[in-house]
Amino acid sequence: METRTITVPGGSLHTESSGAPAAPAAVMVHSGIAHGEMWSPLLRALDDEVFGVAYDCRCFGRSTTTLDGEFSDIDDLASVLDAYGLESAVLVGESRGARLAIDFALAHPGRVDGLFLLAPDVSGFDGPVADDERPLLDAVEAAEEAWDTADAADTARTVEELITQEVRLFVDGPGREPEPARASVRETVADMLRLNYTQQKNTPDFVKPKPAAGRLAELGCPVRVLVGDADTAGMRAAAEEIESATAQASLVRVPDAAHALTLEHPETVERELRAWLREIGGAGS
């Protein structure tokens, strides 16, 4: 595994890569409850046939940014491809990362050979909320408000409460209890969230792309979607919307899985990604 720091306007992006640069390329975009390290096991597992690149978005992980100016996640993703000499690549994204991958593919269709989307969010999509999810969603919202308005002396306590609620919602899922078997996943996500929140109290302004909802039919590349059957109703609906609206999309429902698919079911994600890359004939370079 090789690490790099890519300089971008107003900051830097921490990246990791694995595999032979001449191999088919896959660029991985992390979820909002993680940073680029969530992909490290998958990068290592795939390095026999894929050149994989993962990075920390601005305000996540080990990347840096200033509070001056307005920034674009789409431009940053383009900078990652440019830094590795990739004219195009398959984009692998989970949750927030899937949303960014879709937005990027709509903005730069010639640079995307395929989209492998896990627990996908879709910008502008208004998904349903099940009645049994509302207490958890309300708890996360209340914890976010408490952290956002906390003074310095209370910040540590409020961020830990926020992490507890997010882990409960996204790792365990609204319909499952926090079983001991998922303890390591809960702690991994909690550790990544702690690092993220050190730089998310104040964030710069970001360019908001045109929402992807209603434009999914414009995606001209192959798309594979994975969603857990214990994820929220909104995420499951978003996955189904991508499948129905996109000509080359297919959907895989993962049993006994919530939102953190890559960490909870790494073998399933690796197997499905390998098979799909072979099905579409690899990625560009």
N, C-alpha and C positions, 0 to 999 in steps of 0.2 A: 504494500500500500504506500503510495506516495502522496504527500501533502504539498499544497501550494497556497500562496496568498495572491489573489488577483486584485490589482488596484483598479477601482472604478471611481467615477466622479463622486467626490464626497465620502469615500469610504473604501473598504476592502472586503473581499469575499474569501472565506476559508474554503478550500476545496480538497477533496481526496479522490484519487484515481487508482484503478487496479486493472490488470490485464494488458494485453498487447495493443499498442495504439493502432496497429493495422487491422485489428478485429472489428466486427460490427460495434457501433457505438450506442450506448444508452446513458442518458443524462438523467439523474434522479433528483427529484424535488420533494423535500420533506413536508410533513404535516405541521399543523400549527401547534401541536402539543409536543413537538420534538425539534431536533435540528439534524444536520447532515449525518451525524453519527448513527442515526437509526438505520442507515443503509450499509454500514460497515460489514456486517455479516453477509449480506447479499452480494456486495462487491467482491468479497473474498470467494464466495461460493461460485460466482459466475466467471471468475477471471480466466478460466480455461477456454472460454469461447466468446467473451464479451469484453470490450473496453468500456469500463464503467466509470462514470464521474458523478460524484455527489458534492453538494456545496451547502453552506449555511446562508440562507437569505439574510438580507439586512434585518437587524434587530433580533436575530436568532443566533444561538451558539457562539462561535468564535469570530463571526464577521463583525465589522465595525461600520458606523456611519455617523455623519454629523447631523445636527438639527437644523442646519441652514440649507435652504433650497427645497426643491421637490424632486422626488426620485421615482423610478419606475422599476418594478420587479421584472417586467417584460424586458426592459433594456439590460438589466443585470443578467438575466438568463441568456440573452444574446451574447453578452460579454463572456460568459462561461464557455459557450460554444466556440467563440472566437479565440479565446485563450488556449484552447486545446486543438485549434486548427480544424474544427468540425464544421463543414458546410451544412450538414444536417445530421440528425440523430433521432433515435427513438426516445421519447420522453416518458419517464416512469414517475408518476406522482401519486401521493397519498393525501386525501382530504384537501387542505389548503393548497398543497402541492399539485394535486390533480386540477384544481381550479386554475392555478397559474399555468399549468401545462396546456389546458384547453384554450385559455386566453392567448397564450403564445402561439398556438397552432392557428388560431383565427387571424392573428396579426401577421404571422410569418409562415404561411402554409408550405413554402418551399424548403423550409429548414426542419420540417418534422416528418419523419418517415413512418411514424406510428405513435399511438398513445396507449400506454398501459396504465390504467387508472384504478386506484385502490380507494375504497370508501370515499367516492368522489363528491366534492362540493362543486357547484356550478354557479358562477357569478350571475346574480339576478334571479336565480331560481327560488321560488317561495314554496318550500316543502311543507308537508303536513306535520303536525305535532300530535302524537298520541296522548291520550289522557294520562296514562301511567308514566309518561316521560316528564310531565310538567313540573312535578316536585323537584326532580333533579335539575332541570333546566333553570328553574327559579333559584335553586340553591347556588348554581354556578353564577348566575347573574348577580345575585346578592353579594357573593364573595368577590366578584369583579369590582362592584361598586365600592365595597369596603376597602379593598386594596388600593383602588384608584384614588380614594379620598383620604387614606391613612396618612398620619404624620410620620416623621422619620422613626420615632420610637416604636410605632406600632406596625411598621411595614413588614418586618420579618414574620410576625404572627399572622397578619392578613394574607401574605403570600402563601404561607403553608396551608391555610384554610382553603384558599383558592385552588391550590394544587390538589388537595384532598378531594374537593368536589369534582374537579376536572378528571382526575383519575377514576373516580367512581363512575362518572358518566361515560367516558370514552374507552377506558380499559375494560371495566366490568360490563358496562352496558346497562341500559335501563331495566332490562328484564332478567338480569342475572345477579346473584349474590357474589361478594368478593371472595372467591374460593382461594385456598392456599396455593393451588397449582399456578395461579397467575401472579403470585407475590413478586417474582423477579421482574415481570413485565411492568407491574405497578411501580416498583422502585426505579427501574430504568427510565420510565416516562417522568417520574417525579424528579429525578436528577437532571434530566434535560430541561424540564420546565424551570427548575431553579436557576439554571444558567441563563435561559431565555429572559426570565423576569428581571435579571440584573440590568438589562438595557431596554426594558419595555415600559418603564414608568413614564417616560417621555419619549415620543417617537417623532420622526420627521413627517412631512407631508408626502404622500405617495400619489402618483398619477393613477386615476381609476379608469381602467379600460372600458370600452363599451361592453355591457353585460352579454354573456354568452347565451343566456336563456333566450330562446327564440331564434338562435343562430346556429344551433348545433348541426343542422342539415348542411351547413357550409363546410363542415369537416370532411375533407376528401381523402384522409389517410385511414388505414386500418386502426380500429379501436377495440381494445379488450378491457372490460370492466369487471372488477371483483368487488363484492360487497358482502359483509357478514350478515347472517340472518338474525343476529342479536344487536345490530347497529340501530340507530334511531330511525324512526319512520321517514324523516326527512332525507336522510342519506340513502335509504333504500329507494325512495321515490326518485331521487336525483339519478341514481344508477339506472333505474328503469327508463327514465326520460332520455338519457344518453343512448340507451339501446334502441329505443323506438324511433328517435329522431335522426340518428346517424346511420347512413347507408351501410357502412362497413363495420358496424359495432356488434359485439357479442358480449353476453353477460354471464358471469359465473357467480352463483350464490354459495358462499362458504358457510358450512354448518358450524354451530357452536363458536361463532366469532363475532366480536363487537367491532369497534372502530379502528383499533390499533392492529390492523391485519398483519403488517410486515413483522412486528415484534411478537405477536401472539401465535401466528401460524407461518413461520419463516419457510418451512419445507413446502407448504402449499404454494406460497408466493413464488418461490424459486422454480418449482415444477411447472406452474402455469406460465411464468415468464419465459422459461426455456422453450416450452412447447410452442408458445405463440410466436416467439422470434423465429423459430424454424419454419413455422407455418407461413409467415409473411416474407420469409427469405432474408432475414437479418435486418440490419440497420445500415444507414449510410456512414461514410467516413470522409 
